[in-house]
Amino acid sequence: MVKQPVIEKLGLEPVPAEQKTTTWKEYFIIQLAFSVNAGNFLVPALAVTEGGLSFAAAFTCTVLGALAAFLFVSLLSLPGSRHGLPAQYVLRTLIGTKLSMRITSPIRSLTSLYWFSVQTIGGTYVLLSSVEKLTGMSLPFIPIAAGLALIMTLLALVGFHAVKKAVKYFIPVLVIGQLVILYLFIKEGLAAGDMTPLTTGTKDAGAGAFFFYSSLVFVQYVSGVSASSDITRYSKSSAHGFWGLYGGNVAGFMMTALLGGLSASLFNDLNPFVAASELTSSLILLVIIILCAMVSMISINLSNAYTGGYSLLNALPVLSRIQSAAVFGAAGILLSCIPSLVSHAQGYISLLGILVIPISAIVVSDYLLVKKGTLTEKSLFGLLNGTSTYNKEALWVLLIGMLFYILILETYSPGFLSFILTSALYAAAKRMSLFKRNSPLFEKKLG
């Protein structure tokens, strides 16, 4: 077996064949560990508290949105597993070098930064609440949040193999913690005797709210299309990467939606870790919940910092991988000290969607509809040689796609609808461009 370096130094170059050893089971475990965390609970919980949906409706709509998003995320992981290249670098072959470096990579870095901060803030609240319950001490928020963010930045700096090893140790704690939380929710819910919140929402909640929160989950996770190759570039094969990511993401999110929805329906709390810690006086159970919360936060933020660092590396190639990870970490530490990023999460996710949805739609459309799921030798050769490319269709379709998202009303699921419209528009634009280049009139004009 080839010994892995202590700190991963691979940047935008392909992963050597001898290092492509990760199986679908390992990817399944990694994605399962990433899924159940404070940030991912938000949308299923908000569907209940803000959208007025019942637990059953909130669970169903968010799972449907996640299923669609994770399918695209897994499909866009294929270039990484086939060619060993990081996602943002691969995007140069899809949407052009300039658009990838100047728009897509900054957007992905911003998205990763936001979720890194949200996870850290959520984990900090759990830690503060638990410490106060155990000792009566009220610890200051900012130093704890900054300290946690610093620890996770240093861990992510080590690289993918550190993520993989850490998750293997984490998974038993995560599974036990999730089962404890579920047990407490069911026990307390049954004791209360009122099950109506699980099946009945508020009177003003209807189909519009159902599709809006399904769309909001789609917005949250479809942005992964511009990062999934970062993980699968170490995959044993494309099938291992695809099925490992899809299976782990789906299974993990179903547990996420279950706990998030129950926490909001039964206890009106957006964070199941905090809600569960208030339901028990058992020191053992409380310690398990705290460990689960901390481990889940570390797991997902290793991924956020790792992929966010690579996005920054593509935007600023003058940096090394280690330097880009350090810059990302510094920004993440600062943002983790702003609690309002969680309290106004619905608005921030919607704002991110203005950028995330159209660029994700273009990436998916180019790879699946225009390039039919393959990258040509010519495009890969140009990529590795540093040949600059420009995709003018992607630029103007991006602008129109942003307008789609802004103008479509919430009740019509702007995430879903603008994604479909932007994908179709881009595919049509590329087909028309190809038709013009191949037409006799075009050839005559060039002559």
C-alpha positions in Angstrom: 0.0 0.0 0.0 1.2 3.5 -0.9 1.9 5.6 2.1 -0.1 8.8 2.1 1.6 12.1 3.0 0.7 13.7 6.4 -0.5 16.8 4.7 -2.1 16.6 1.3 -0.3 18.8 -1.2 -2.1 17.8 -4.4 -3.5 20.9 -6.0 -5.1 21.1 -9.4 -3.1 18.2 -10.9 -4.7 14.7 -11.3 -4.6 12.2 -8.4 -2.1 9.4 -9.2 -3.8 6.1 -10.0 -2.2 4.3 -7.0 -4.0 6.8 -4.7 -7.5 6.1 -6.2 -8.5 3.5 -3.7 -11.7 4.7 -1.9 -14.7 2.4 -2.2 -18.4 3.1 -2.3 -18.7 1.9 1.3 -16.2 4.4 2.5 -18.0 7.2 0.6 -21.3 6.1 2.0 -20.0 6.3 5.5 -18.4 9.7 4.8 -21.6 11.2 3.4 -23.7 9.7 6.1 -21.4 11.3 8.7 -21.6 14.6 6.9 -25.4 14.7 6.7 -26.8 14.9 10.3 -25.7 18.3 11.6 -27.0 21.6 12.9 -26.9 23.4 9.6 -28.8 20.6 7.7 -31.6 20.5 10.3 -32.5 24.1 9.4 -34.7 23.8 6.3 -36.8 20.7 7.5 -37.3 22.6 10.9 -38.1 25.9 9.2 -40.7 24.2 7.0 -42.6 23.5 10.3 -41.9 26.7 12.3 -42.0 29.2 9.4 -43.8 27.4 6.7 -46.6 26.0 8.9 -46.3 22.5 7.5 -46.9 19.3 9.5 -44.0 17.0 10.3 -45.2 14.6 7.7 -45.4 17.3 5.0 -42.1 18.9 6.0 -40.3 15.5 5.9 -41.8 14.5 2.6 -41.1 17.8 0.7 -37.6 18.2 2.0 -36.7 14.6 1.2 -38.0 15.0 -2.4 -36.0 18.1 -2.9 -32.9 16.4 -1.5 -33.3 13.3 -3.7 -33.3 15.5 -6.9 -30.3 17.6 -5.8 -28.2 14.6 -4.7 -28.8 12.9 -8.1 -27.2 15.8 -9.9 -24.4 16.1 -7.3 -23.5 12.4 -7.8 -23.6 12.7 -11.6 -21.3 15.7 -11.5 -18.9 13.6 -9.3 -18.1 11.4 -12.3 -15.4 13.7 -13.8 -13.5 13.5 -10.5 -13.6 9.7 -10.2 -12.7 9.2 -13.9 -9.9 11.8 -14.3 -8.8 12.4 -10.7 -9.2 16.2 -11.1 -10.8 18.6 -8.5 -14.3 19.9 -9.3 -13.5 23.6 -9.9 -10.7 22.7 -12.3 -13.0 20.4 -14.2 -15.5 23.2 -14.5 -13.1 25.0 -16.8 -13.9 22.5 -19.5 -17.6 23.0 -19.0 -18.2 26.7 -18.6 -14.8 28.1 -19.6 -11.7 29.1 -17.7 -12.7 32.8 -17.0 -16.2 32.0 -15.8 -14.9 29.1 -13.7 -12.2 31.2 -12.0 -14.0 34.5 -11.7 -17.6 33.5 -10.9 -18.1 29.8 -10.2 -15.2 29.4 -7.8 -15.9 32.5 -5.7 -19.6 31.5 -5.5 -18.6 28.0 -4.3 -16.2 29.4 -1.8 -18.9 31.8 -0.5 -21.4 28.9 -0.2 -18.9 26.7 1.7 -18.0 29.6 4.0 -21.6 30.2 4.8 -22.3 26.6 5.7 -19.0 26.3 7.6 -20.0 29.2 9.7 -23.6 28.0 10.3 -22.4 24.6 11.4 -19.9 26.1 13.8 -22.5 28.5 15.2 -25.0 25.6 15.7 -22.3 23.5 17.4 -21.3 26.3 19.6 -24.8 26.8 20.9 -25.1 23.1 21.7 -21.8 23.2 23.6 -22.8 26.4 25.6 -26.2 25.0 26.4 -24.8 21.7 27.6 -22.0 23.3 29.7 -24.5 25.6 31.4 -26.8 22.7 32.2 -24.0 20.6 33.6 -22.0 23.3 35.5 -24.2 26.4 35.7 -21.5 28.4 33.9 -22.3 30.7 31.0 -19.4 30.7 28.6 -18.9 33.6 26.0 -20.0 32.8 22.5 -17.3 34.4 20.3 -14.1 32.8 21.8 -15.7 29.3 21.8 -17.0 29.7 18.2 -13.6 31.0 17.0 -11.8 28.2 18.8 -13.9 25.5 17.2 -13.6 27.0 13.8 -9.8 27.1 14.2 -9.6 23.5 15.2 -11.7 22.4 12.1 -9.6 24.6 9.8 -6.4 22.8 11.0 -8.0 19.4 10.5 -9.2 20.2 7.0 -5.7 21.4 6.1 -4.4 17.9 6.4 -6.6 16.8 3.4 -9.0 14.2 2.1 -7.3 11.2 3.8 -7.6 12.9 7.2 -11.3 13.4 6.5 -11.7 9.7 5.6 -9.9 8.4 8.7 -11.6 10.8 11.0 -15.1 9.8 9.8 -14.4 6.1 10.4 -13.7 6.9 14.1 -16.7 9.3 14.3 -19.5 7.1 12.8 -20.2 5.0 15.9 -20.6 8.2 18.0 -22.9 9.7 15.4 -25.1 6.7 15.0 -25.5 6.2 18.8 -26.1 9.9 19.3 -28.8 10.1 16.6 -30.6 7.0 18.1 -30.5 8.6 21.6 -32.1 11.8 20.2 -34.7 9.9 18.3 -35.5 7.8 21.5 -35.9 11.0 23.6 -38.2 12.6 21.0 -40.4 9.6 20.7 -40.5 9.1 24.4 -41.4 12.7 25.2 -43.8 13.0 22.3 -45.7 9.9 23.4 -45.7 11.1 27.0 -47.2 14.4 25.9 -50.0 12.5 24.2 -50.6 15.2 21.5 -49.6 13.9 18.1 -51.5 16.5 16.0 -48.3 18.5 15.2 -47.0 15.5 13.4 -49.9 15.3 10.9 -51.5 18.7 11.0 -49.9 22.0 10.1 -51.2 25.6 10.4 -54.3 26.5 8.4 -52.5 28.8 6.0 -49.9 26.2 5.0 -50.6 24.7 1.6 -49.1 23.4 -1.6 -47.1 26.6 -2.0 -45.3 26.1 1.2 -44.7 22.4 0.4 -43.0 23.2 -2.9 -41.2 26.3 -1.6 -39.3 24.3 1.1 -38.7 21.4 -1.2 -37.2 24.0 -3.6 -35.2 25.5 -0.7 -33.6 22.2 0.1 -32.8 21.7 -3.6 -31.0 25.1 -3.5 -29.1 24.1 -0.5 -27.7 20.8 -1.9 -27.5 21.2 -5.6 -24.6 23.6 -5.2 -22.6 20.4 -4.5 -22.4 19.9 -8.2 -19.5 22.3 -8.2 -17.6 20.4 -5.5 -18.4 16.7 -5.6 -15.4 15.8 -7.8 -13.1 17.1 -5.1 -14.2 14.1 -3.0 -14.5 11.4 -5.7 -11.1 12.1 -7.3 -9.8 9.5 -4.9 -12.5 7.0 -5.9 -11.6 3.4 -6.9 -14.0 3.7 -9.9 -16.8 6.0 -11.1 -19.5 3.6 -9.9 -17.9 3.5 -6.4 -18.0 7.3 -6.2 -21.5 7.8 -7.7 -23.3 5.2 -5.6 -21.3 5.9 -2.4 -22.2 9.6 -2.6 -25.8 9.1 -3.6 -26.6 6.4 -1.0 -24.8 8.1 1.8 -26.4 11.5 1.1 -29.9 10.1 0.8 -29.7 8.0 3.9 -28.1 10.8 5.9 -30.7 13.4 4.9 -33.6 11.2 5.7 -32.4 11.0 9.3 -31.7 14.7 9.2 -35.2 15.5 8.0 -36.7 13.1 10.6 -34.9 14.7 13.6 -35.2 18.3 12.3 -38.9 17.9 11.7 -39.6 16.2 15.0 -37.7 18.8 16.9 -39.6 21.7 15.3 -43.0 19.9 15.5 -42.8 18.7 19.1 -40.6 21.3 20.8 -40.5 24.3 18.4 -36.7 24.1 18.3 -34.6 24.4 15.1 -31.7 22.4 16.7 -32.5 18.8 17.7 -29.2 18.6 19.7 -30.3 21.5 21.9 -33.9 20.2 22.2 -32.8 16.7 23.1 -30.3 18.0 25.8 -33.2 19.7 27.5 -35.2 16.5 27.7 -32.9 14.4 29.8 -31.3 14.6 33.2 -29.1 11.6 32.5 -25.4 12.6 32.5 -24.6 9.7 30.2 -27.2 10.6 27.6 -26.3 14.3 27.8 -22.6 13.5 27.1 -23.6 11.3 24.2 -25.7 14.1 22.7 -22.8 16.6 23.2 -20.3 14.3 21.5 -22.7 13.6 18.6 -23.2 17.3 18.1 -19.5 18.1 18.2 -18.6 15.2 15.9 -21.3 16.0 13.4 -20.1 19.6 13.2 -16.5 18.6 12.7 -17.4 16.0 10.1 -19.3 18.4 7.8 -17.0 21.3 8.3 -14.0 19.2 7.3 -15.8 18.8 4.0 -16.8 22.5 3.8 -13.3 23.7 4.4 -11.8 21.1 2.1 -14.0 21.8 -0.9 -14.1 25.6 -0.2 -10.3 25.7 -0.1 -10.1 24.0 -3.6 -12.6 26.5 -5.0 -10.5 29.3 -3.7 -7.4 27.7 -5.2 -9.0 27.7 -8.6 -10.0 31.3 -8.3 -6.5 32.3 -7.1 -4.1 29.7 -8.6 -1.1 31.8 -7.3 -1.8 30.2 -3.9 -0.8 26.7 -3.0 -3.4 24.2 -1.6 -2.2 24.8 1.9 -2.3 28.6 1.5 -5.8 28.6 0.0 -7.0 26.3 2.9 -5.5 28.8 5.4 -7.2 31.8 3.8 -10.5 30.0 3.7 -10.1 29.0 7.4 -9.4 32.6 8.4 -12.5 33.8 6.8 -14.5 31.0 8.3 -13.3 31.8 11.8 -14.5 35.4 11.4 -17.9 34.5 10.0 -18.4 31.9 12.7 -18.6 34.7 15.2 -21.8 36.1 13.6 -24.9 34.3 15.1 -27.4 36.1 12.8 -26.2 33.8 10.0 -28.4 31.1 11.6 -31.3 33.2 12.9 -31.8 34.6 9.3 -30.9 31.3 7.5 -34.0 31.2 5.3 -33.2 34.6 3.8 -29.5 33.8 3.3 -30.2 30.5 1.6 -32.6 32.2 -0.8 -30.0 34.9 -1.6 -27.4 32.3 -2.2 -29.8 30.6 -4.6 -29.7 33.7 -6.9 -26.1 32.7 -7.8 -26.1 29.0 -7.0 -29.1 27.8 -9.0 -28.3 29.3 -12.4 -24.6 28.3 -12.3 -25.5 24.8 -11.1 -28.0 24.5 -13.9 -25.5 25.5 -16.5 -22.9 23.1 -15.1 -25.4 20.2 -15.1 -26.8 21.1 -18.6 -23.3 21.4 -20.1 -22.0 18.1 -18.7 -25.2 16.0 -19.1 -27.0 17.5 -22.1 -24.2 19.2 -24.2 -21.3 16.9 -23.5 -23.4 13.8 -22.9 -21.6 12.9 -19.6 -18.1 12.7 -21.1 -15.1 15.0 -21.4 -13.1 14.8 -24.6 -9.4 14.2 -24.8 -9.1 17.5 -26.5 -10.7 19.4 -23.7 -8.7 17.5 -21.0 -5.5 18.2 -22.9 -6.2 21.9 -23.1 -7.1 21.9 -19.4 -3.8 20.3 -18.4 -1.9 22.6 -20.7 -3.5 25.7 -19.2 -5.2 26.7 -22.4 -7.7 29.5 -21.7 -11.3 29.0 -22.8 -14.3 31.3 -23.0 -17.9 30.3 -22.9 -20.0 33.3 -23.9 -23.3 31.3 -23.9 -22.7 30.4 -20.2 -22.2 34.1 -19.3 -25.4 35.5 -20.7 -27.5 32.4 -19.7 -26.2 32.9 -16.2 -27.5 36.5 -16.1 -30.9 35.4 -17.5 -31.0 32.5 -15.0 -30.5 34.9 -12.1 -33.4 37.0 -13.4 -35.5 33.8 -13.5 -34.8 33.1 -9.9 -35.5 36.6 -8.7 -38.7 37.0 -10.6 -40.4 33.6 -9.9 -42.6 33.9 -6.9 -42.0 31.7 -3.8 -45.2 29.8 -4.3 -43.9 28.6 -7.7 -40.7 27.0 -6.3 -38.1 29.3 -7.7 -35.3 26.8 -7.1 -36.8 24.1 -9.2 -38.4 26.2 -11.9 -35.4 28.5 -12.5 -33.1 25.4 -12.6 -35.2 23.7 -15.3 -35.6 26.9 -17.3 -31.9 27.8 -17.1 -30.8 24.3 -18.0 -33.1 24.2 -21.1 -32.0 27.7 -22.2 -28.3 26.8 -22.0 -28.7 23.6 -23.9 -30.7 25.4 -26.6 -28.1 28.2 -26.7 -25.2 25.8 -27.2 -27.1 23.8 -29.8 -27.8 27.0 -31.7 -24.2 28.1 -31.5 -23.0 24.7 -32.8 -25.5 24.9 -35.6 -24.3 28.3 -36.7 -20.6 27.2 -36.6 -21.4 24.2 -38.8 -23.7 26.1 -41.3 -22.4 26.9 -44.8 -23.1 30.6 -44.3 -20.9 30.7 -41.2 -18.1 28.9 -43.0 -18.4 31.3 -46.0 -18.2 34.3 -43.6 -15.1 32.9 -42.0 -13.6 32.4 -45.4 
